[in-house]
């Protein structure tokens, strides 16, 4: 059996970590990001740390995992292999030389597509119909190591980034155990990645803005990709008032419906039958929205408190 060190912080890593804890392998430590304090000096829950402590696994939280004292800690654990998932720090060549069998990473895309921090969001936003989990050998270059295993899965037409995140996280656990078994018995060889690389860098809040000039299908994909963060948003511009920011949470594209001469973002209908908006190609129906500072609500409830008329417009200031 293998002596393993887990390196992970985000919730994506939890199913894989729990699988390791219940496996015949020995988890000798968890490296995870330091505790963070949010607004009001409240400590955010740290589910990876809590999982490790409940299982009696030592927890290490270096600010810089490649610092000399951190490397010495890792060396003292004498791991055969490091398993990395959603850790949030780049591992140096010096660190990777410490485990006898190096380190492997669990990545939420079909590499070499979507290397980087936001592979799930980019896959949905770009209209991909398939994604998956790739487990690869880590080398200092970002997400570029040899592939050890890859499992694919379809992306549902209305699946959000949050929903796909949870599904891929669950998929990764049995795949990881299978990969470790093959590493241990020497029946697996890394396959070099192809040169067809695409990148998925970290998102920021501004990327949530809706571009109504895009097609209904593209905007629908954008809403799904931005859920639950940073969330898609637009500005509600009624003829009678100031623009108000509005989060768009769920939608349904109607690419075969014509918007006529309406400009992108113009409201075509806002009544008991729904809220329909012109796009650059086709019509988008909004199903769930959230005004700034208020809770999420179905569109029919929203319209009772925010009456809109055909000709009002969603736009970017």
DRENNULUM-851147 format. One line per field, with one value per atom (N, C-alpha, C): atom name; x, y, z. Coordinates in steps of 0.2 Angstrom, whole numbers, padded with zeros to 4 digits. Layout:
DRENNULUM-851147
at: c(CA ...)
c1: c(X ...)
c2: c(Y ...)
c3: c(Z ...)
//
This chain:
DRENNULUM-851147
at: c(N CA C N CA C N CA C N CA C N CA C N CA C N CA C N CA C N CA C N CA C N CA C N CA C N CA C N CA C N CA C N CA C N CA C N CA C N CA C N CA C N CA C N CA C N CA C N CA C N CA C N CA C N CA C N CA C N CA C N CA C N CA C N CA C N CA C N CA C N CA C N CA C N CA C N CA C N CA C N CA C N CA C N CA C N CA C N CA C N CA C N CA C N CA C N CA C N CA C N CA C N CA C N CA C N CA C N CA C N CA C N CA C N CA C N CA C N CA C N CA C N CA C N CA C N CA C N CA C N CA C N CA C N CA C N CA C N CA C N CA C N CA C N CA C N CA C N CA C N CA C N CA C N CA C N CA C N CA C N CA C N CA C N CA C N CA C N CA C N CA C N CA C N CA C N CA C N CA C N CA C N CA C N CA C N CA C N CA C N CA C N CA C N CA C N CA C N CA C N CA C N CA C N CA C N CA C N CA C N CA C N CA C N CA C N CA C N CA C N CA C N CA C N CA C N CA C N CA C N CA C N CA C N CA C N CA C N CA C N CA C N CA C N CA C N CA C N CA C N CA C N CA C N CA C N CA C N CA C N CA C N CA C N CA C N CA C N CA C N CA C N CA C N CA C N CA C N CA C N CA C N CA C N CA C N CA C N CA C N CA C N CA C N CA C N CA C N CA C N CA C N CA C N CA C N CA C N CA C N CA C N CA C N CA C N CA C N CA C N CA C N CA C N CA C N CA C N CA C N CA C N CA C N CA C N CA C N CA C N CA C N CA C N CA C N CA C N CA C N CA C N CA C N CA C N CA C N CA C N CA C N CA C N CA C N CA C N CA C N CA C N CA C N CA C N CA C N CA C N CA C N CA C N CA C N CA C N CA C N CA C N CA C N CA C N CA C N CA C N CA C N CA C N CA C N CA C N CA C N CA C N CA C N CA C N CA C N CA C N CA C N CA C N CA C N CA C N CA C N CA C N CA C N CA C N CA C N CA C N CA C N CA C N CA C N CA C N CA C N CA C N CA C N CA C N CA C N CA C N CA C N CA C N CA C N CA C N CA C N CA C N CA C N CA C N CA C N CA C N CA C N CA C N CA C N CA C N CA C N CA C N CA C N CA C N CA C N CA C N CA C N CA C N CA C N CA C N CA C N CA C N CA C N CA C N CA C N CA C N CA C N CA C N CA C N CA C N CA C N CA C N CA C N CA C N CA C N CA C N CA C N CA C N CA C N CA C N CA C N CA C N CA C N CA C N CA C N CA C N CA C N CA C N CA C N CA C N CA C N CA C N CA C N CA C N CA C N CA C N CA C N CA C N CA C N CA C N CA C N CA C N CA C N CA C N CA C N CA C N CA C N CA C N CA C N CA C N CA C N CA C N CA C N CA C N CA C N CA C N CA C N CA C N CA C N CA C N CA C N CA C N CA C N CA C)
c1: c(0004 0000 0004 0002 0005 0005 0010 0010 0008 0003 0000 0000 0002 0000 -0005 -0010 -0016 -0014 -0015 -0014 -0020 -0025 -0031 -0034 -0038 -0042 -0049 -0051 -0057 -0062 -0068 -0073 -0073 -0070 -0069 -0065 -0060 -0056 -0059 -0064 -0067 -0069 -0072 -0074 -0068 -0063 -0056 -0053 -0053 -0049 -0053 -0060 -0063 -0062 -0061 -0060 -0053 -0048 -0042 -0042 -0046 -0046 -0050 -0054 -0057 -0054 -0048 -0045 -0039 -0036 -0031 -0025 -0024 -0018 -0018 -0012 -0011 -0010 -0015 -0014 -0010 -0004 0000 0000 -0004 -0004 -0009 -0011 -0015 -0012 -0010 -0007 -0013 -0015 -0021 -0019 -0023 -0021 -0023 -0020 -0021 -0028 -0031 -0037 -0038 -0044 -0045 -0050 -0049 -0054 -0058 -0065 -0069 -0071 -0076 -0079 -0081 -0080 -0083 -0078 -0072 -0067 -0070 -0075 -0077 -0073 -0071 -0067 -0072 -0070 -0074 -0073 -0078 -0077 -0072 -0068 -0062 -0064 -0068 -0070 -0065 -0059 -0054 -0051 -0049 -0046 -0050 -0057 -0061 -0062 -0062 -0062 -0056 -0050 -0044 -0043 -0045 -0045 -0050 -0055 -0060 -0057 -0053 -0050 -0043 -0041 -0035 -0029 -0030 -0024 -0021 -0014 -0011 -0012 -0013 -0015 -0009 -0007 -0001 -0004 -0003 -0006 -0001 0004 0010 0007 0009 0008 0011 0017 0021 0023 0020 0021 0029 0032 0038 0044 0042 0047 0051 0057 0061 0058 0055 0052 0046 0043 0037 0040 0045 0048 0051 0054 0056 0051 0045 0039 0037 0037 0035 0040 0046 0051 0051 0049 0048 0043 0038 0032 0034 0039 0041 0036 0032 0027 0030 0026 0027 0024 0019 0015 0011 0011 0007 0001 -0005 -0011 -0014 -0015 -0016 -0023 -0027 -0034 -0036 -0037 -0039 -0035 -0029 -0025 -0024 -0022 -0021 -0014 -0009 -0002 0001 0006 0010 0016 0017 0022 0029 0034 0041 0044 0049 0053 0056 0058 0061 0056 0050 0045 0043 0042 0040 0046 0052 0057 0057 0053 0053 0049 0042 0039 0042 0043 0046 0043 0037 0033 0031 0033 0031 0024 0020 0014 0009 0003 -0002 -0008 -0011 -0016 -0023 -0028 -0035 -0038 -0039 -0041 -0048 -0052 -0059 -0059 -0056 -0057 -0053 -0054 -0051 -0045 -0039 -0033 -0031 -0028 -0025 -0030 -0037 -0041 -0042 -0043 -0044 -0040 -0033 -0028 -0030 -0029 -0030 -0035 -0037 -0041 -0048 -0051 -0058 -0060 -0058 -0060 -0067 -0071 -0078 -0082 -0080 -0084 -0083 -0076 -0075 -0078 -0078 -0081 -0088 -0092 -0099 -0100 -0096 -0097 -0095 -0091 -0089 -0093 -0098 -0103 -0101 -0096 -0094 -0100 -0100 -0105 -0102 -0096 -0093 -0087 -0086 -0080 -0078 -0074 -0072 -0067 -0064 -0058 -0052 -0047 -0040 -0036 -0032 -0027 -0021 -0016 -0010 -0004 0002 0008 0010 0011 0013 0020 0021 0027 0027 0032 0032 0028 0027 0023 0016 0011 0004 0001 -0002 -0006 -0004 0003 0006 0008 0008 0011 0008 0011 0008 0002 -0003 -0009 -0009 -0012 -0012 -0019 -0024 -0031 -0036 -0041 -0046 -0053 -0058 -0064 -0069 -0073 -0077 -0084 -0088 -0095 -0098 -0105 -0108 -0110 -0110 -0113 -0120 -0124 -0131 -0133 -0138 -0140 -0142 -0144 -0145 -0141 -0136 -0132 -0127 -0127 -0123 -0116 -0112 -0105 -0105 -0109 -0110 -0112 -0117 -0119 -0114 -0111 -0106 -0100 -0098 -0092 -0094 -0100 -0101 -0101 -0103 -0104 -0097 -0092 -0086 -0082 -0083 -0079 -0081 -0087 -0089 -0086 -0086 -0083 -0076 -0072 -0065 -0063 -0067 -0065 -0064 -0068 -0067 -0061 -0061 -0055 -0049 -0048 -0042 -0040 -0044 -0042 -0040 -0043 -0041 -0034 -0033 -0026 -0021 -0022 -0017 -0016 -0021 -0020 -0015 -0016 -0012 -0004 -0004 0003 0006 0003 0006 0009 0004 0007 0010 0012 0016 0013 0006 0003 0001 0003 0001 0007 0007 0012 0009 0012 0009 0010 0004 0004 0005 0010 0011 0004 0003 -0002 -0001 -0006 -0005 -0004 -0003 -0001 -0007 -0013 -0019 -0022 -0018 -0019 -0024 -0029 -0033 -0033 -0033 -0032 -0039 -0039 -0045 -0043 -0041 -0038 -0044 -0042 -0046 -0051 -0057 -0062 -0062 -0065 -0066 -0074 -0076 -0083 -0085 -0081 -0083 -0085 -0082 -0084 -0091 -0095 -0102 -0106 -0104 -0109 -0111 -0118 -0121 -0120 -0118 -0118 -0124 -0129 -0135 -0134 -0128 -0127 -0125 -0124 -0123 -0129 -0129 -0135 -0138 -0144 -0148 -0145 -0142 -0139 -0132 -0128 -0122 -0124 -0129 -0130 -0133 -0137 -0139 -0133 -0128 -0122 -0118 -0118 -0115 -0118 -0124 -0128 -0126 -0126 -0125 -0117 -0113 -0106 -0104 -0108 -0107 -0110 -0114 -0118 -0114 -0112 -0114 -0110 -0104 -0100 -0096 -0095 -0097 -0104 -0108 -0115 -0116 -0120 -0122 -0126 -0124 -0128 -0129 -0134 -0136 -0139 -0140 -0144 -0151 -0155 -0162 -0164 -0165 -0166 -0174 -0178 -0185 -0185 -0190 -0191 -0192 -0195 -0197 -0192 -0186 -0182 -0174 -0170 -0163 -0161 -0155 -0153 -0152 -0154 -0153 -0150 -0145 -0142 -0146 -0146 -0150 -0146 -0146 -0143 -0148 -0145 -0149 -0147 -0151 -0149 -0151 -0157 -0159 -0162 -0162 -0164 -0166 -0169 -0171 -0170 -0166 -0165 -0170 -0172 -0177 -0174 -0169 -0165 -0169 -0175 -0179 -0184 -0185 -0189 -0186 -0190 -0187 -0188 -0183 -0184 -0186 -0188 -0190 -0185 -0187 -0183 -0180 -0182 -0179 -0172 -0169 -0162 -0160 -0154 -0152 -0153 -0156 -0157 -0164 -0168 -0174 -0179 -0184 -0189 -0194 -0196 -0201 -0208 -0208 -0214 -0212 -0216 -0215 -0222 -0225 -0231 -0232 -0238 -0239 -0236 -0235 -0232 -0224 -0221 -0214 -0211 -0204 -0200 -0195 -0197 -0193 -0189 -0183 -0178 -0175 -0174 -0171 -0163 -0160 -0153 -0150 -0144 -0141 -0143 -0146 -0148 -0153 -0160 -0165 -0167 -0171 -0174 -0172 -0171 -0169 -0175 -0177 -0182 -0179 -0180 -0177 -0182 -0179 -0184 -0183 -0177 -0176 -0170 -0172 -0168 -0167 -0162 -0161 -0159 -0163 -0161 -0156 -0152 -0146 -0149 -0146 -0148 -0154 -0157 -0163 -0162 -0167 -0166 -0168 -0166 -0167 -0175 -0178 -0185 -0187 -0192 -0195 -0197 -0197 -0198 -0205 -0210 -0217 -0217 -0214 -0214 -0210 -0205 -0201 -0205 -0209 -0212 -0218 -0221 -0226 -0223 -0217 -0214 -0210 -0209 -0205 -0208 -0213 -0217 -0213 -0212 -0208 -0213 -0211 -0215 -0211 -0214 -0211 -0207 -0201 -0198 -0193 -0194 -0189 -0183 -0177 -0171 -0166 -0163 -0157 -0151 -0146 -0140 -0134 -0129 -0123 -0122 -0121 -0120 -0114)
c2: c(-0006 0000 0006 0012 0018 0023 0026 0032 0038 0041 0047 0053 0059 0065 0068 0071 0074 0082 0085 0092 0095 0098 0101 0106 0110 0115 0116 0116 0117 0111 0112 0107 0102 0103 0098 0093 0094 0089 0084 0085 0082 0074 0073 0066 0062 0064 0061 0059 0065 0064 0059 0059 0054 0047 0046 0040 0037 0041 0039 0037 0041 0039 0032 0030 0024 0018 0020 0015 0011 0006 0003 0007 0012 0017 0021 0023 0027 0034 0038 0046 0048 0051 0053 0060 0064 0071 0075 0080 0085 0091 0094 0100 0104 0110 0114 0121 0126 0133 0135 0140 0143 0145 0145 0148 0155 0157 0164 0167 0173 0177 0182 0181 0185 0192 0195 0201 0200 0205 0204 0200 0198 0194 0187 0184 0178 0173 0167 0162 0158 0157 0153 0145 0141 0134 0131 0127 0124 0116 0114 0107 0102 0103 0098 0098 0103 0103 0099 0100 0097 0090 0088 0081 0077 0080 0077 0076 0082 0081 0076 0075 0070 0063 0062 0056 0055 0060 0059 0060 0064 0065 0072 0072 0078 0083 0090 0095 0100 0102 0107 0112 0119 0124 0130 0128 0133 0138 0144 0150 0149 0146 0145 0138 0133 0126 0125 0129 0128 0131 0134 0136 0131 0132 0127 0123 0126 0123 0118 0120 0116 0110 0111 0105 0100 0103 0098 0095 0098 0094 0089 0090 0085 0079 0081 0076 0071 0074 0070 0065 0066 0062 0056 0056 0051 0048 0052 0050 0046 0041 0038 0042 0046 0050 0055 0061 0066 0066 0067 0068 0075 0078 0085 0086 0090 0092 0099 0104 0111 0113 0113 0115 0123 0126 0133 0135 0131 0133 0129 0132 0128 0125 0118 0114 0115 0116 0117 0110 0111 0105 0102 0106 0103 0099 0102 0098 0092 0092 0086 0080 0082 0077 0073 0076 0073 0066 0066 0059 0054 0048 0043 0042 0043 0042 0049 0054 0061 0063 0066 0069 0069 0067 0067 0072 0075 0080 0077 0079 0078 0084 0084 0090 0089 0094 0094 0096 0093 0094 0088 0088 0083 0086 0086 0089 0086 0091 0097 0103 0101 0107 0110 0116 0120 0118 0120 0120 0127 0126 0132 0131 0137 0137 0136 0137 0137 0133 0127 0123 0121 0121 0119 0125 0131 0137 0138 0137 0138 0133 0127 0122 0123 0125 0127 0133 0138 0145 0144 0140 0139 0134 0131 0127 0120 0118 0111 0106 0100 0096 0090 0090 0084 0087 0084 0086 0080 0080 0074 0076 0070 0071 0068 0072 0069 0069 0063 0063 0062 0067 0067 0068 0066 0067 0075 0077 0085 0086 0091 0094 0101 0105 0112 0116 0115 0118 0117 0122 0122 0116 0111 0106 0103 0102 0100 0092 0089 0083 0077 0071 0065 0063 0061 0059 0051 0050 0043 0040 0044 0042 0047 0046 0051 0048 0050 0048 0054 0053 0058 0058 0063 0063 0069 0068 0073 0079 0085 0091 0092 0092 0093 0100 0100 0106 0112 0110 0116 0115 0111 0110 0116 0118 0124 0122 0127 0125 0122 0124 0122 0114 0113 0106 0101 0104 0100 0099 0104 0104 0098 0097 0092 0085 0085 0078 0076 0080 0079 0077 0080 0079 0072 0070 0063 0058 0059 0055 0054 0059 0058 0053 0051 0047 0040 0036 0030 0030 0035 0035 0036 0040 0040 0034 0030 0024 0019 0019 0014 0016 0023 0025 0023 0024 0022 0015 0011 0004 0002 0005 0004 0007 0013 0015 0010 0008 0003 -0003 -0006 -0012 -0011 -0005 -0004 -0005 -0005 -0006 0000 0006 0012 0016 0019 0023 0030 0036 0042 0043 0046 0048 0055 0057 0064 0068 0074 0078 0080 0081 0084 0091 0094 0101 0106 0103 0107 0110 0114 0117 0123 0123 0129 0130 0137 0139 0141 0140 0142 0146 0152 0156 0158 0160 0161 0167 0166 0171 0177 0183 0188 0190 0195 0196 0200 0204 0207 0203 0197 0192 0189 0191 0189 0193 0199 0203 0200 0201 0198 0202 0199 0203 0201 0205 0203 0203 0205 0204 0197 0193 0186 0182 0176 0172 0170 0168 0165 0159 0155 0149 0151 0156 0158 0161 0165 0169 0163 0159 0153 0149 0148 0145 0149 0156 0160 0160 0161 0160 0154 0148 0142 0142 0145 0145 0149 0154 0159 0157 0152 0150 0144 0145 0150 0156 0156 0162 0163 0169 0176 0178 0174 0175 0180 0178 0183 0188 0194 0200 0205 0209 0214 0220 0225 0231 0232 0233 0233 0241 0243 0250 0251 0252 0254 0261 0263 0269 0274 0272 0277 0277 0274 0275 0274 0274 0273 0266 0264 0257 0254 0247 0243 0237 0235 0229 0223 0218 0212 0206 0201 0194 0190 0187 0182 0175 0171 0164 0158 0158 0153 0155 0152 0154 0148 0150 0145 0148 0146 0149 0147 0151 0150 0153 0149 0151 0152 0148 0148 0154 0157 0163 0169 0173 0179 0185 0189 0195 0201 0200 0205 0211 0217 0223 0225 0221 0223 0223 0227 0228 0223 0220 0215 0218 0214 0216 0219 0220 0223 0218 0220 0216 0215 0209 0208 0206 0203 0201 0201 0203 0203 0203 0197 0196 0189 0186 0180 0174 0175 0170 0169 0175 0175 0181 0181 0187 0185 0188 0186 0192 0190 0196 0194 0200 0199 0198 0194 0193 0195 0194 0195 0189 0184 0179 0174 0175 0172 0175 0172 0175 0171 0174 0171 0172 0167 0168 0167 0172 0172 0169 0164 0160 0162 0164 0166 0171 0176 0182 0184 0189 0191 0199 0203 0210 0211 0216 0218 0218 0215 0216 0212 0208 0204 0197 0193 0185 0183 0177 0175 0173 0174 0173 0171 0168 0166 0172 0172 0178 0181 0177 0179 0183 0181 0185 0191 0191 0197 0202 0200 0205 0208 0205 0208 0214 0214 0219 0224 0222 0226 0226 0229 0229 0231 0227 0229 0229 0233 0234 0232 0229 0228 0235 0235 0241 0243 0241 0242 0237 0239 0235 0233 0228 0226 0228 0231 0233 0234 0236 0237 0245 0248 0255 0258)
c3: c(0000 0000 0000 -0002 -0003 0003 0005 0009 0005 0007 0003 0007 0004 0006 0002 0004 0001 0001 -0005 -0005 -0009 -0005 -0008 -0003 -0006 -0002 -0003 -0010 -0012 -0011 -0011 -0010 -0016 -0021 -0027 -0024 -0020 -0018 -0012 -0009 -0004 -0005 -0011 -0012 -0013 -0017 -0018 -0011 -0007 0000 0004 0004 0008 0005 -0001 -0004 -0002 -0002 0001 0008 0012 0019 0020 0016 0017 0013 0009 0005 0010 0007 0011 0011 0007 0008 0014 0016 0022 0020 0023 0022 0028 0026 0032 0033 0029 0030 0025 0027 0022 0022 0016 0015 0012 0016 0013 0014 0011 0012 0019 0021 0028 0029 0035 0036 0034 0031 0029 0034 0035 0038 0034 0034 0029 0033 0030 0032 0039 0044 0051 0055 0052 0055 0057 0053 0054 0050 0053 0049 0045 0039 0034 0036 0035 0036 0032 0034 0030 0029 0025 0025 0024 0020 0020 0026 0030 0036 0041 0041 0046 0044 0038 0036 0039 0038 0040 0048 0051 0059 0061 0058 0060 0059 0054 0053 0056 0060 0064 0059 0054 0049 0051 0051 0053 0047 0049 0044 0045 0039 0038 0033 0035 0031 0030 0026 0025 0020 0021 0017 0010 0010 0004 0005 0001 0001 -0001 -0005 -0008 -0003 0002 0007 0010 0012 0015 0021 0025 0031 0029 0024 0022 0018 0014 0011 0016 0022 0027 0030 0031 0034 0029 0023 0018 0018 0018 0018 0024 0030 0036 0036 0032 0031 0027 0023 0019 0014 0010 0006 0000 -0002 -0009 -0014 -0013 -0018 -0015 -0018 -0017 -0021 -0019 -0023 -0022 -0028 -0027 -0031 -0028 -0031 -0028 -0032 -0030 -0024 -0025 -0019 -0019 -0025 -0025 -0025 -0025 -0025 -0030 -0034 -0039 -0035 -0037 -0034 -0037 -0034 -0037 -0038 -0043 -0044 -0038 -0033 -0027 -0023 -0023 -0019 -0023 -0029 -0033 -0033 -0031 -0030 -0024 -0019 -0012 -0012 -0014 -0014 -0019 -0017 -0021 -0028 -0029 -0035 -0038 -0035 -0038 -0035 -0039 -0037 -0043 -0042 -0047 -0045 -0051 -0050 -0053 -0050 -0052 -0055 -0062 -0065 -0069 -0068 -0071 -0078 -0082 -0090 -0093 -0100 -0104 -0107 -0103 -0105 -0112 -0116 -0114 -0115 -0116 -0116 -0108 -0108 -0102 -0096 -0098 -0092 -0088 -0082 -0077 -0072 -0069 -0063 -0064 -0070 -0071 -0077 -0077 -0083 -0084 -0078 -0079 -0082 -0079 -0082 -0089 -0091 -0098 -0103 -0100 -0105 -0106 -0101 -0102 -0106 -0104 -0108 -0115 -0117 -0124 -0128 -0124 -0128 -0128 -0124 -0125 -0123 -0126 -0124 -0120 -0119 -0115 -0112 -0106 -0102 -0098 -0092 -0089 -0084 -0081 -0076 -0079 -0079 -0081 -0074 -0073 -0068 -0072 -0070 -0073 -0068 -0071 -0067 -0067 -0061 -0060 -0062 -0066 -0068 -0067 -0066 -0064 -0069 -0075 -0080 -0079 -0079 -0077 -0081 -0077 -0080 -0086 -0087 -0093 -0093 -0087 -0086 -0090 -0090 -0094 -0091 -0095 -0093 -0091 -0085 -0082 -0083 -0083 -0084 -0086 -0089 -0092 -0092 -0089 -0090 -0092 -0097 -0100 -0098 -0098 -0096 -0100 -0103 -0106 -0101 -0104 -0100 -0102 -0097 -0098 -0101 -0105 -0109 -0104 -0098 -0093 -0087 -0087 -0081 -0080 -0073 -0071 -0069 -0069 -0067 -0060 -0055 -0049 -0049 -0053 -0053 -0056 -0062 -0065 -0060 -0057 -0052 -0047 -0044 -0039 -0042 -0048 -0052 -0054 -0056 -0058 -0051 -0046 -0040 -0038 -0038 -0036 -0041 -0047 -0052 -0051 -0048 -0047 -0042 -0037 -0032 -0034 -0038 -0040 -0045 -0049 -0054 -0051 -0045 -0042 -0039 -0036 -0033 -0038 -0044 -0049 -0052 -0052 -0055 -0050 -0043 -0038 -0038 -0039 -0040 -0045 -0051 -0057 -0056 -0052 -0051 -0046 -0041 -0036 -0040 -0044 -0047 -0054 -0056 -0061 -0068 -0069 -0075 -0078 -0077 -0080 -0082 -0088 -0091 -0093 -0091 -0093 -0100 -0103 -0110 -0111 -0115 -0116 -0119 -0117 -0119 -0126 -0130 -0137 -0137 -0142 -0143 -0143 -0143 -0144 -0137 -0135 -0128 -0128 -0124 -0122 -0115 -0113 -0106 -0103 -0097 -0093 -0087 -0087 -0082 -0077 -0071 -0065 -0068 -0066 -0067 -0063 -0065 -0060 -0061 -0056 -0056 -0062 -0065 -0071 -0077 -0077 -0082 -0082 -0077 -0076 -0081 -0083 -0087 -0093 -0095 -0101 -0107 -0112 -0118 -0123 -0123 -0126 -0134 -0137 -0144 -0146 -0141 -0142 -0143 -0146 -0147 -0141 -0141 -0136 -0133 -0137 -0134 -0131 -0133 -0130 -0123 -0123 -0117 -0111 -0114 -0109 -0106 -0111 -0108 -0103 -0105 -0100 -0093 -0093 -0087 -0083 -0086 -0083 -0080 -0084 -0083 -0077 -0076 -0071 -0064 -0064 -0058 -0055 -0048 -0043 -0043 -0046 -0046 -0052 -0054 -0051 -0052 -0056 -0057 -0063 -0067 -0073 -0071 -0074 -0072 -0078 -0078 -0083 -0079 -0083 -0080 -0083 -0078 -0080 -0081 -0087 -0089 -0091 -0086 -0088 -0090 -0094 -0097 -0091 -0085 -0080 -0074 -0075 -0069 -0071 -0065 -0066 -0067 -0070 -0071 -0065 -0064 -0058 -0060 -0056 -0058 -0056 -0061 -0060 -0061 -0057 -0058 -0062 -0067 -0071 -0069 -0066 -0063 -0067 -0070 -0074 -0081 -0086 -0093 -0097 -0103 -0108 -0114 -0119 -0125 -0130 -0134 -0140 -0146 -0149 -0155 -0161 -0161 -0167 -0167 -0162 -0161 -0164 -0168 -0171 -0166 -0165 -0161 -0166 -0172 -0176 -0177 -0176 -0177 -0170 -0165 -0158 -0157 -0153 -0152 -0147 -0147 -0142 -0135 -0130 -0124 -0123 -0128 -0128 -0125 -0121 -0118 -0123 -0125 -0130 -0126 -0121 -0117 -0110 -0105 -0098 -0095 -0094 -0091 -0088 -0087 -0084 -0088 -0095 -0099 -0098 -0095 -0095 -0097 -0096 -0098 -0103 -0109 -0115 -0118 -0120 -0121 -0128 -0132 -0139 -0138 -0142 -0142 -0149 -0149 -0156 -0161 -0158 -0163 -0159 -0160 -0156 -0150 -0146 -0140 -0134 -0128 -0122 -0117 -0114 -0108 -0102 -0098 -0091 -0086 -0082 -0078 -0070 -0068 -0061 -0061 -0057 -0057 -0049 -0048 -0041 -0042 -0040 -0039 -0034 -0035 -0030 -0023 -0019 -0012 -0010 -0014 -0013 -0014 -0012 -0013 -0021 -0023 -0029 -0029 -0035 -0036 -0043 -0044 -0050 -0054 -0061 -0064 -0063 -0062 -0061 -0055 -0050 -0043 -0044 -0048 -0049 -0052 -0058 -0062 -0058 -0052 -0048 -0045 -0043 -0039 -0044 -0050 -0054 -0061 -0062 -0069 -0074 -0079 -0085 -0091 -0096 -0102 -0109 -0114 -0120 -0122 -0124 -0126 -0121 -0114 -0109 -0111 -0108 -0111 -0105 -0106 -0102 -0106 -0102 -0106 -0101 -0104 -0101 -0101 -0095 -0095 -0099)
//
